Every structure is written in C-alpha cells, then in structure tokens.
Amino acid sequence: MNTEPTTSPGGPIAYVDDEKYIRDAVRQLLELHDYTVETFDSAEKVLPKLAPEWPGILISDINMPGMDGLALTEHTLKIDRGLPVILLTGHGDISMAVNAIRNGAYDFIEKPFDNEHLLEVVRRALEKRHLTLENRKLKAEVENFAAPGPRILGNTPAIRQMRELIHRVLDTPADILLFGDTGTGKDLVARYLHDHSARRDKNFVAINCGALPESIIESELFGYEAGAFTGADKRRIGKFEYANGGTLFLDEIESMPLTLQVKLLRVLEERQVERLGSNQQISLDIRVIAATKEDLLALSDSGKFRRDLYYRLNLVTIPIPPLRERREDIPLLFQHFAVVASARHHRELIPLNAESMARLKSQEWPGNVRELRNLAERYVLLGAGALNSGASPTDSQEDLHGQQTLQERVELFECSVIEEALRRHRGSIKDSMVSLGLPRKTLYDKMKKYGLERRDFVSDPRE
C-alpha cells in the first residue's frame, strides 16, 4: 500500500486490485502523468478511505476474492452517489460492468486496456468529481446563509473584513456612512445592519434622496401638520418620526439639497424633529444610515456638500468592495442568484461548467453585484446563451471592450485562457503546457506576467 496521498492537480486516485504486478504497473503509469495514487489489494481496505468529501476517484478490478468490484461499487455509491467508480473488466465481465454503469458506476475499461484510453477516462472522471464537489460547496455555502432576512454572501478577505466591521457596530448608537460603487449592495448592507441589530423589531425606513423632487423631500422627511401649506389637509408623519426606535436609511445622500442638509445635521445632533407647521419637538431614538457612491470630502471641498454634515456622518464609514476586488466570491454569488431565480420562475437550474465560471471571474463587472444578479436571472430564463449577451443594459460588453486597446484585450484573453487551463488541470504545469501548446519556460513567463501562481489552482475543493 502506498503512503497516504495528498490532494494534487491529478488526484487523488484509489486503485484496487488483488494482483500486485498490475497494481504496480497502473500506479506507475498514473504517477508518470502527475496523478497521486494509493493502491489497495482488497475492497475491504479501501472502503474506510471513501467519504462524501473525499476529492478523488476509485478504480477497481471486478474479479477479486472476498468483496468483488461490483459489490465495492454498490457500497461506494451508498457512501456518495457522486463519487466516480471506474471498473476494469475481463472480456467475460462486460455485461456485468454495463449493468454497474446503469446502477451508477462512472465507466468501465476492458482488459487489456490502452494506456491513453485509461488516462482519458481518469482525466474526465476527476474533472467530474471536482465539479461535483465544487457545486456542493457552493450549494452548502448558499444554504449556510438561508436564515430569514438579508445575507451578505462571500468569503474573500475584503468581504470578511466588511462583515467584521458591521458586526462590531451592529448595536452601537452611532450613525453609519456606507460608501461603495453603484450596484455593490449598499441597500442590502443597510438592511442587514437593521435586521441583525436590537432595532430589528422596529421600522426600517428607506428613502432615496436622489429620487425625490426637492419640493417634497423636506415634508417627506419631517412630516407636516394639517394646514402647514396649500394641500396639507391632514397631518402626515414624516420618515424620521416613522422610523423612531428603528433605522432611517438615506440613500444617495450626496443628492440632498444643501438647504436640507442644514436641517438634517440639526436632527442628527439633537435627535429631535419638528413637523412642518408645528412648534413641538419630537424626541427621536433612531439610527441613521447614509449611503453614497461619491467622495463626500471632495464634494465638500467644492462646496457641493456641507463639510460639517460630512464629519457628522463620517463617524463610522463602511466601505463596500466592488465585485472586481472579490472575484473569488463570484461563483457563490452567481449560484445564489441563480437558485433564487430558478425558484421564482419555476425553471430547472443547470450548474455552470468550469470554463463558463472562469469567464465570469475574468470580467470587470462595472455594474457590480447588481449586474451579476441580473445575468444569473437571464441565465436561468434564457440558458447559456445569456452569458454572452453583454455586460448589462447600460454598460454592454461591447462598450467595455471599446474602452480597451487591442493589446489590453489580447492580454485579457490570454490571461483568461491560461487561467482556465491551469484550473482545468488542477495546477498541473505539464498538462497545461500540452493543452496550450506552449513550452514550459513560455508558460512560466506568461504566468509571472499575469500574476498567476500554480498553488492557487491546486487547493483542496473541500476548503
């Protein structure tokens, strides 16, 4: 028996055969092609090795003393239906092997077998295993966030740091400023802050400062008494008062008129509000969350935003990273949005293959998470063709390419092709060289140019 294998770009593979010289020959063949192999002389010895999270495949002879290959296949598929089993058969065993495939085995190879055929079947089986575990991982991560209320999905350092900062200020009384590009999810973060805080049982009130006409935004925020102005025939509770005890979310705060910013500053400092047409001060217990995609300090320097309001809001600022800074979260986010869309539209969800997912990760995503969500919904509705339909209605892929030089576009394509090859071959330099038709030194030079590290493609799918 070989030593315990470690995860590698070509494995692990468990091979079972009661004849030692065949075990040694097959092991040597596979190891010469960068596969990690562990051999066993009986089916009973390999069974403890197999588990749903094991990232390898099983190759077994059919005719063996004790538990034969067919019984081993049956036991293996009970452990994990998605674990590929390749059976080696003599001529008289073919009908049995076909029945085994009908019952879930991956493939069979007739003895004496062609080495290239065995290697091709092994390659496909390992790729299938990798995709199976990757999809399970994504599904499990989505389910981990299946609790009611908004979820902030992602595991990259940028998103983990953001979540850590959010949880540090969840139940503090401090007002919060959210800063992020369009489509990064500022409204989601605001809702998360409210729903996971002690204010969750009170109102969450959202108002888009850029969507309301200047003539009515003051009455919307502060409310008014009957007769306060023409048309005010009855009292109206404003957003501040309605959010009392809870959270008021002011999106696009940079769009708020300067005259109203003065009154907002007074409310933030005094925690009191006065309806239009009234002299009565109403005490407030609210948290204000403001959001912007603009540099408020720069706006204040140019006189377009009050500096004192900026400093009042800047007590706790939570930066929201753009999607281009958290590319490793794209598979999880896409899976989540696709699952939601498939449930809403009653459509079957077909998982993306590795090549398509690699293309998604290589895009720039100017529309950020909102753009990815829309693409996932189009994919569920229209199929794989939707992935090539453009970046977004407002910023198509054609427009994006139009902003790049020919050299930049060629380099982006070259980088994505090399990255896809490394991912497909689990970091094997040899296999990637062959598939790309490149000499070893050229491949290494290009990997260095694009900042690609082999170790980034050989990680255990369970991690």
C-alpha positions in Angstrom: 0.0 0.0 0.0 1.3 3.4 -0.8 1.6 6.3 1.6 -1.4 8.5 2.3 -2.0 10.8 -0.7 -2.2 14.5 -0.6 -4.5 16.5 -2.9 -2.8 17.3 -6.2 -3.8 18.5 -9.6 -4.0 14.9 -10.7 -5.8 13.1 -7.9 -6.1 11.5 -5.5 -6.9 8.1 -7.1 -7.7 4.9 -5.1 -6.8 1.8 -7.1 -7.9 -1.7 -6.0 -6.6 -4.9 -7.5 -5.6 -8.1 -5.8 -2.7 -8.7 -8.3 0.4 -6.8 -7.2 2.2 -6.6 -10.6 -0.9 -5.0 -12.1 -1.3 -2.6 -9.2 2.3 -1.5 -9.6 2.1 -1.1 -13.3 -1.1 1.0 -13.2 0.2 3.1 -10.3 3.5 3.8 -12.2 1.5 4.8 -15.3 -0.7 7.2 -13.4 2.2 8.7 -11.4 4.1 9.4 -14.5 1.3 11.6 -15.6 1.2 13.6 -12.3 -1.5 11.7 -10.6 -1.4 10.9 -6.9 -2.3 7.2 -6.4 -2.9 5.0 -3.4 -3.2 1.3 -4.1 -5.1 -1.4 -2.2 -5.1 -5.2 -2.5 -8.7 -5.6 -1.4 -12.0 -3.8 -1.5 -12.4 -4.0 2.3 -9.2 -1.9 2.8 -10.3 0.9 0.6 -13.8 1.4 2.0 -12.7 3.4 5.1 -10.9 5.8 2.7 -14.1 6.8 0.9 -16.2 9.7 2.1 -18.6 12.2 0.6 -16.0 15.0 1.0 -13.1 12.9 -0.5 -11.9 14.6 -3.6 -10.7 11.6 -5.6 -12.0 8.8 -7.8 -12.0 5.0 -7.4 -10.6 2.4 -9.9 -11.3 -1.2 -9.2 -10.9 -4.6 -10.8 -14.1 -6.6 -10.9 -12.9 -10.1 -10.1 -11.3 -10.2 -6.7 -11.5 -12.6 -3.7 -13.8 -11.5 -0.9 -15.8 -8.4 -1.9 -15.6 -8.1 -5.7 -15.6 -4.9 -7.7 -19.4 -4.8 -8.2 -20.1 -5.1 -4.5 -17.4 -2.4 -3.9 -19.2 -0.2 -6.4 -22.5 -0.6 -4.7 -21.0 0.2 -1.3 -19.2 3.2 -2.7 -22.3 4.7 -4.3 -24.1 4.3 -1.0 -21.4 6.5 0.6 -21.5 9.1 -2.2 -23.6 8.7 -5.3 -21.4 11.3 -7.0 -18.1 9.5 -6.5 -16.9 8.2 -9.9 -16.1 4.5 -10.0 -14.1 3.1 -12.9 -14.2 -0.7 -13.3 -11.5 -2.8 -15.0 -13.1 -5.8 -16.7 -12.1 -9.0 -18.4 -14.0 -9.9 -21.6 -16.5 -12.1 -19.8 -17.3 -9.3 -17.3 -18.6 -6.7 -19.8 -22.3 -7.4 -19.3 -21.8 -7.1 -15.5 -19.9 -3.8 -16.0 -22.7 -2.4 -18.2 -25.2 -3.2 -15.5 -23.0 -1.5 -12.9 -22.9 1.7 -15.1 -26.7 1.6 -15.2 -26.7 1.5 -11.4 -24.3 4.4 -11.1 -20.7 3.4 -11.9 -18.9 6.0 -14.0 -17.3 3.8 -16.7 -15.6 0.5 -17.4 -12.4 -0.3 -19.3 -11.8 -3.7 -20.8 -8.5 -5.6 -20.2 -6.0 -5.5 -21.7 -6.5 -1.7 -21.9 -4.9 1.0 -23.9 -2.9 3.3 -21.6 -4.1 6.5 -23.4 -7.7 5.4 -23.1 -7.3 4.8 -19.3 -5.7 8.2 -18.9 -8.5 9.9 -20.8 -11.2 8.2 -18.7 -9.4 9.1 -15.5 -9.0 12.7 -16.5 -12.7 13.1 -17.3 -13.7 11.3 -14.0 -11.5 13.6 -11.9 -12.9 16.7 -13.6 -16.4 15.4 -13.0 -15.5 14.8 -9.3 -14.0 18.3 -9.0 -17.1 19.9 -10.5 -19.4 17.8 -8.3 -17.6 18.9 -5.1 -17.4 22.5 -6.3 -21.2 22.6 -6.8 -21.8 21.0 -3.5 -19.6 23.6 -1.8 -21.4 26.5 -3.5 -24.8 25.0 -2.6 -23.7 24.4 1.1 -22.4 28.0 1.3 -25.7 29.3 0.0 -27.6 27.2 2.5 -25.5 28.5 5.3 -27.0 31.9 4.6 -30.5 30.6 4.3 -31.8 32.1 7.5 -34.6 34.7 7.2 -33.6 38.2 6.3 -30.8 39.7 4.1 -27.5 37.9 3.8 -24.0 39.2 2.9 -22.5 36.4 0.9 -18.8 36.0 0.3 -15.6 34.6 1.8 -12.9 36.8 0.3 -10.8 38.9 2.7 -12.5 42.2 1.5 -16.0 40.9 2.3 -14.9 39.2 5.6 -13.4 42.5 6.8 -16.5 44.3 5.9 -18.7 41.8 7.8 -16.4 42.0 10.8 -16.7 45.8 10.9 -20.5 45.6 10.5 -20.8 43.2 13.5 -18.6 45.5 15.6 -21.1 48.4 15.2 -24.4 46.5 15.0 -25.8 47.6 18.3 -23.9 50.8 18.8 -25.9 54.1 18.6 -23.5 55.6 16.0 -24.8 56.7 12.7 -23.2 55.0 9.7 -22.0 56.0 6.3 -21.9 53.4 3.6 -19.5 54.0 0.7 -19.4 52.0 -2.5 -19.8 52.0 -6.3 -23.2 51.6 -7.9 -24.5 48.1 -7.6 -22.3 46.9 -4.7 -25.2 46.4 -2.4 -25.4 49.4 -0.1 -29.1 48.9 0.4 -28.5 45.3 1.4 -25.9 46.3 3.9 -28.2 48.9 5.4 -31.0 46.3 5.7 -28.6 43.8 7.2 -27.4 46.4 9.8 -31.1 46.9 10.8 -32.3 43.3 10.8 -29.4 42.0 12.8 -29.4 44.7 15.4 -31.5 45.3 18.5 -33.7 47.6 16.4 -34.9 44.7 14.2 -38.5 44.8 15.7 -38.9 48.5 14.8 -39.4 50.1 11.4 -36.7 50.2 8.7 -37.4 53.3 6.5 -35.6 53.8 3.3 -35.6 57.0 1.2 -33.7 57.7 -2.0 -32.6 61.3 -1.8 -31.9 61.4 -5.5 -35.3 60.2 -6.5 -37.5 62.7 -4.6 -38.1 66.2 -6.0 -36.6 68.9 -3.9 -40.0 70.5 -3.3 -41.3 67.5 -1.3 -38.2 65.9 0.3 -38.5 68.1 3.4 -42.1 67.2 4.0 -41.3 63.5 3.4 -38.5 63.6 6.0 -40.1 65.8 8.6 -43.8 65.4 8.1 -46.3 68.2 8.5 -49.4 69.4 10.3 -52.7 70.0 8.7 -52.7 73.4 7.1 -48.9 73.7 7.1 -49.1 74.6 3.4 -51.6 74.5 0.5 -52.8 71.0 0.0 -51.8 69.8 3.5 -55.4 68.9 4.6 -54.4 66.4 7.3 -51.4 65.6 9.5 -48.7 63.5 7.9 -46.0 61.6 9.9 -42.5 62.1 8.3 -39.9 59.5 7.7 -37.8 60.5 10.8 -40.8 60.1 13.1 -42.0 56.9 11.4 -38.5 55.3 11.9 -38.5 56.2 15.6 -37.0 53.3 17.5 -35.7 51.8 14.3 -33.5 52.8 11.3 -33.7 55.5 8.7 -31.7 54.8 5.5 -30.8 57.8 3.3 -29.5 56.5 0.0 -27.7 58.8 -2.4 -27.1 61.3 0.4 -25.0 63.4 -1.9 -28.1 64.3 -3.8 -29.7 66.0 -0.8 -30.2 69.8 -1.3 -27.8 72.0 0.7 -30.6 73.8 2.4 -32.0 70.5 3.7 -28.5 69.3 4.8 -28.5 72.0 7.5 -31.8 70.6 9.0 -30.6 67.0 8.7 -27.4 68.0 10.7 -29.6 69.5 13.4 -31.7 66.3 13.7 -28.6 64.2 13.9 -27.1 66.3 16.6 -30.2 67.0 18.7 -32.1 63.7 18.0 -35.3 65.7 17.7 -37.6 66.5 14.8 -40.3 69.2 14.2 -43.1 68.7 11.8 -43.7 71.5 9.2 -46.3 73.8 10.7 -45.6 72.7 14.2 -43.6 74.1 17.2 -43.4 70.9 19.0 -40.1 69.0 19.2 -40.5 65.2 18.9 -37.6 63.2 20.5 -36.1 60.5 18.3 -34.4 57.2 19.1 -33.2 56.3 15.6 -30.1 55.2 13.8 -29.4 57.0 10.5 -27.6 55.1 7.8 -26.5 57.2 4.9 -25.1 55.8 1.6 -23.1 57.4 -1.2 -21.1 56.5 -4.3 -19.3 59.9 -4.2 -16.3 61.2 -2.3 -18.2 63.4 0.1 -15.0 65.1 1.3 -14.2 66.1 -2.3 -17.8 67.3 -2.7 -17.5 69.4 0.5 -14.2 70.9 -0.8 -16.0 72.0 -3.9 -19.0 73.4 -1.9 -21.5 70.8 -3.1 -21.8 69.1 0.3 -21.7 70.5 3.8 -18.4 69.8 5.5 -19.9 69.7 9.0 -22.5 67.1 7.8 -19.8 65.1 6.3 -17.8 64.9 9.5 -21.0 64.1 11.4 -21.8 61.2 9.1 -18.2 60.0 8.9 -18.1 58.7 12.4 -18.3 55.1 11.2 -17.7 54.5 7.5 -18.2 51.1 6.0 -16.5 50.7 2.6 -18.3 48.1 0.3 -15.8 46.5 -2.0 -16.6 46.3 -5.8 -17.0 42.9 -7.4 -13.7 43.2 -9.2 -12.0 43.2 -5.8 -13.7 40.0 -4.7 -13.7 37.8 -7.8 -13.5 34.5 -5.8 -17.0 35.3 -4.5 -18.5 35.3 -8.0 -19.3 31.6 -8.1 -21.1 31.7 -4.8 -23.0 34.8 -5.6 -23.9 33.6 -9.1 -25.2 30.3 -7.6 -27.2 32.1 -5.0 -28.9 34.4 -7.5 -29.5 31.6 -9.9 -31.1 29.4 -7.2 -33.4 32.3 -6.2 -34.3 33.0 -9.9 -35.0 29.3 -10.6 -37.4 29.1 -7.7 -39.1 32.4 -8.7 -39.5 31.4 -12.3 -40.1 27.7 -11.7 -37.1 26.8 -14.0 -34.6 24.0 -13.6 -31.2 25.2 -12.7 -28.3 23.7 -14.7 -24.9 24.4 -12.9 -22.3 26.3 -14.9 -19.2 24.4 -16.1 -15.7 25.4 -15.0 -15.0 27.2 -18.3 -18.1 29.5 -18.1 -17.4 30.2 -14.4 -13.8 31.2 -15.2 -15.1 33.6 -17.8 -17.4 35.2 -15.3 -14.5 35.7 -12.9 -12.4 37.3 -15.5 -14.9 40.1 -16.4 -14.7 43.6 -15.0 -18.3 43.9 -13.7 -18.8 47.7 -13.9 -22.4 47.1 -12.5 -21.0 45.0 -9.6 -23.3 42.6 -7.8 -26.5 44.0 -9.3 -25.1 43.2 -12.8 -24.1 39.7 -11.7 -27.6 39.1 -10.3 -29.3 40.3 -13.5 -27.0 38.0 -15.5 -27.8 35.0 -13.3 -31.5 35.6 -13.8 -31.1 35.9 -17.6 -29.1 32.6 -17.5 -32.0 30.8 -15.7 -34.5 32.2 -18.1 -32.6 32.0 -21.4 -29.9 29.4 -20.9 -26.1 29.6 -21.5 -26.5 32.0 -24.4 -27.4 34.7 -21.9 -23.8 34.6 -20.6 -22.6 36.1 -23.9 -25.4 38.7 -24.2 -23.4 41.6 -22.8 -22.4 43.1 -19.5 -25.6 45.0 -18.8 -28.2 47.1 -20.4 -26.3 50.3 -19.5 -22.8 49.1 -20.0 -22.5 46.3 -22.6 -19.5 44.1 -23.1 -19.0 45.8 -26.5 -18.9 49.2 -24.8 -16.4 47.8 -22.2 -14.1 46.4 -24.9 -14.3 49.7 -26.8 -12.6 51.3 -23.8 -9.6 48.9 -24.1 -6.7 49.0 -26.5 -6.1 45.9 -28.7 -3.1 45.0 -26.6 -5.2 45.1 -23.4 -7.9 43.0 -24.9 -5.4 40.4 -26.2 -3.7 40.2 -22.8 -7.0 39.9 -21.0 -8.0 37.0 -23.3 -4.6 35.3 -23.0 -4.7 35.6 -19.2 -8.2 34.1 -19.0 -7.2 31.2 -21.3 -4.1 30.3 -19.2 -6.1 30.6 -16.0 -8.8 28.3 -17.4 -6.2 25.7 -18.4 -4.5 25.8 -15.0 -7.9 25.5 -13.3 -9.0 22.6 -15.6 -5.8 20.7 -15.0 -5.7 21.5 -11.2 -2.4 23.3 -11.5 -0.5 20.7 -13.5 2.1 22.6 -15.4 2.7 19.6 -17.7 -0.9 19.1 -18.7 -1.4 22.9 -19.1 1.6 23.1 -21.4 0.3 20.4 -23.6 -3.3 21.8 -23.8 -2.0 25.3 -24.5 0.8 24.2 -26.9 3.4 26.2 -25.0 7.0 25.4 -23.9 7.4 25.2 -20.2 9.5 28.4 -20.0 7.0 30.3 -22.0 4.1 29.2 -19.8 6.1 30.2 -16.7 6.9 33.6 -18.2 3.3 34.3 -19.0 2.1 33.1 -15.6 4.6 35.5 -14.0 3.4 38.3 -16.3 -0.2 37.9 -15.2 0.5 37.1 -11.6 -0.8 33.5 -11.8 0.5 31.1 -9.1 0.3 27.4 -9.6 -0.6 26.9 -5.9 -3.8 28.9 -6.5 -5.2 26.1 -8.7 -4.3 23.0 -6.6 -6.3 23.7 -3.5 -8.5 21.0 -2.0 -12.1 21.5 -3.3 -13.3 20.9 0.3 -11.6 24.1 1.6 
